């Protein structure tokens, strides 16, 4: 079985834009994992996404991200995408 390849992308966003950015990334698809880091680079939240996870299954994580966004002034979103 061939090894799955993936690449990472990083985005810097303000806390108030965090939830919207995550929602847009999930809509794009082919995402394996989303990691949210504070401005010092410490991992605050990590969401492993399996293929096809949408709607009600991701709603609790999005609610948690909304709460985190209220606490962060600046965040880095690291996204692992399948190739």
QUIKASUL-V402958 format. One record per backbone hydrogen bond with DSSP energy under -0.5 kcal/mol. NH is the residue of the N-H (numbers start at 0). CO is the residue of the C=O. Records with the same first field share a line. If there is no record, write none. Layout:
# QUIKASUL-V402958
NH=CO + CO
This chain:
# QUIKASUL-V402958
6=80
8=78
10=76
12=10 + 74
14=72
16=13
17=13 + 14
20=16
21=17
22=18
23=19
24=20
25=21
26=22
27=23
28=24 + 25
31=79
32=79
33=46
34=77
35=44
36=34 + 75
37=41
38=73
40=37
43=35
44=35
46=33
47=45
48=31 + 46
49=47
52=49
53=51
56=53
57=54
58=54
59=55
61=57
62=58
63=59
64=60
65=61
66=62
67=63
68=64
69=65
70=66 + 67
71=67
74=12
75=36
76=10
77=34 + 75
78=8 + 76
79=32
80=6 + 78
81=29
82=4
